[in-house]
Amino acid sequence: STLNHLRNGQKMLQWKGLVGSSFALHAKAITESHQGKHLFILENKEAAAYFLNDLQGISNTKSEILFFPNSMKIPYQLEDTDNANVVYRAEVLERMNSEKKLLVVSYPEALFEKVPSKKKLVTHTLKISVGVQYSIDFLNELLFEYQFERVDFVYQPGQFAIRGGIVDVFSYASDLPFRVEFFGDEVESIRSFDPASQRSMANFSFFNVVPNVQSTALMEEVSDVFSYFGSDALVWIEHASVMEDVIRGLFKKAQKIASESTGEFIPTSPEKLFLSPEQLEKSPQPLSRIFWGNTENNPANAVIEFKTIPQPAFNKNFDLLRGDLQNYLKIGRAHV
């Protein structure tokens, strides 16, 4: 029914009557048939983490399920940026540019922070491939331009090291650093490795060097994360009113911080760095959307009803569990 509505051009649907993890089960089934990218917006970070776990638990292709977190706790407070979350954001954006199908799980605080435009990210992403020639001096200068730090041994994203014909690079879009071995100016091999033990993990034919997506250079040209989703993408929104309230509150806080700034620091306008309530209303409009959770006042074209109920509390009583399962078996037979 959901797929039929989408194929018939109805871009806003409403799901009602789903309880617990039943939403994840039904949503995953839709993603199997509705190809393209999917963005799941949960009401907060905790709910997003639980939903991510549900999706991964029922999926055979966990690599296509990604988490998109926020990187700063307070607008403009760059010193409080969570470096691990910057890496997650960089990985999601890089893969959004290069892959056709992804399931991205997020929440309002993460969407509030704008990201480099697709064009800006592409121009600041370097693909290094086996068999291709690169000057090591060129890589050295380019990595400095990308604001990478040159060190003796890499151990965290944003670092690189050069020792003779070997270049180690820890991209912001990778969980592990890469070791590039040259024969002259030609890349002979690329391997990921453990920075603690220096042990090689896997061989690759290429990898992408992605800088810090929150860096000043990349944030000169920004967009919201919705712009990374193609026209065939599907956006799933839990509690739309909560999402709107969170974005509105964060934007007011950003405006207040910007207006009260004094001294030499002149912050970039909130409209440039952060998602405003007006932009939140406009940006997802070209995309198909499914609302669930609190479904009041959602402008849906059609409502799809589900009849799920919460699981009873068995309190470790297996007789109750057996009786409940037998009852469902009887109901199932009665409907055959």
LINMOSUL-V293398 format. One record per residue. OMEGA is omega in degrees with one decimal (none if undefined). Layout:
OMEGA, OMEGA
This chain:
179.1, -179.2, 178.3, 178.0, -179.1, 179.5, 179.1, 173.8, 177.1, -168.8, -179.4, -178.3, -179.1, 175.7, 178.5, 172.7, 178.6, -177.3, 174.4, -176.6, 179.4, 177.7, -179.8, 179.9, -179.1, -179.9, 179.5, 177.8, 178.3, -178.5, 178.3, -177.7, -179.4, -176.6, -178.0, -176.6, -179.8, 176.3, 178.4, -179.1, 178.1, -172.6, 178.6, -174.7, -179.1, 178.6, 178.8, -180.0, 177.6, -179.2, 176.3, 179.4, 177.1, -179.1, -178.8, -178.8, -178.1, -176.3, 173.8, -178.8, -176.1, -176.6, -179.4, -180.0, -174.5, 178.3, -179.0, -175.7, 171.0, -177.6, -179.6, -178.1, -178.4, 179.2, 177.2, -178.8, -175.4, -179.9, 178.3, -179.6, 177.5, -175.1, 179.0, 179.8, 173.9, 178.3, 178.3, -178.9, 179.5, 179.6, -179.6, -178.3, -179.7, -179.2, 175.8, 179.5, -170.6, -176.3, -175.2, -178.6, 176.1, 172.7, -175.9, 179.9, -176.5, -177.4, -170.2, -178.0, 179.1, 179.5, -177.9, 179.5, 177.6, -175.3, 175.1, 176.7, 179.9, -179.7, -178.7, -179.6, 179.7, -178.2, 178.8, 175.9, -179.6, 175.9, 177.6, -174.2, 174.9, 178.4, -179.9, -178.4, 175.6, 172.4, 178.8, 176.4, 177.8, 178.9, 178.5, -178.9, -178.1, 179.9, 173.0, 178.2, 177.0, 179.3, 171.4, 179.9, 177.0, -177.4, 176.4, 179.2, -177.9, 177.2, 178.0, -179.5, 180.0, -179.3, 171.9, 179.8, 178.8, 177.9, -178.4, -179.3, 179.1, 176.9, 174.2, -179.1, 175.6, -179.3, 177.7, -178.6, -175.5, 176.0, -178.8, 174.9, 178.3, 175.3, -177.6, 178.8, -177.3, 165.8, -169.1, 176.7, -177.2, 177.8, -178.2, -180.0, 175.7, 179.4, 167.8, -179.2, 177.5, -176.7, -179.6, -176.9, -175.4, -178.7, 178.5, -177.5, -177.3, 176.7, -179.9, 174.8, 177.2, 168.7, -179.0, 173.9, -178.8, 179.3, 176.1, -175.5, 177.6, -177.6, -177.8, -177.1, -178.2, -176.9, 173.8, -179.6, -169.4, 173.1, 174.9, -174.4, 179.2, -177.5, 178.7, -178.5, 179.9, -176.7, 179.7, -178.7, 179.3, -179.6, -179.5, -172.9, 173.2, 176.0, -177.8, -178.8, 177.3, 178.6, -179.4, -179.8, 179.9, 179.7, 180.0, -179.9, 179.0, -178.7, 176.4, 178.0, 178.8, 178.2, -179.0, 179.9, -179.2, -177.0, -177.3, -178.9, -179.7, 177.0, -175.7, -176.7, 175.9, -174.4, 171.8, -176.5, -178.9, -178.4, -178.4, -173.6, -171.8, -178.6, 178.8, 176.4, 179.5, 178.3, 177.6, 179.2, -173.8, -168.7, -177.0, -172.4, 179.7, -173.5, 174.1, -176.7, 173.2, 179.3, 172.1, -175.9, 176.0, -171.1, -179.9, 174.7, 175.3, -176.0, -174.8, 175.8, -177.2, 178.8, 178.8, -175.4, 172.7, -179.1, 177.0, 179.3, 179.3, 176.7, 178.3, 176.4, -177.7, 178.0, 177.9, 177.6, -175.3, 175.3, 176.6, 179.5, 179.6, 179.2, 179.4, 179.0, 178.6, 178.1, 178.6, 176.8, 177.3, 178.8, 179.7, 178.9, -177.7, -177.7, -179.0, none
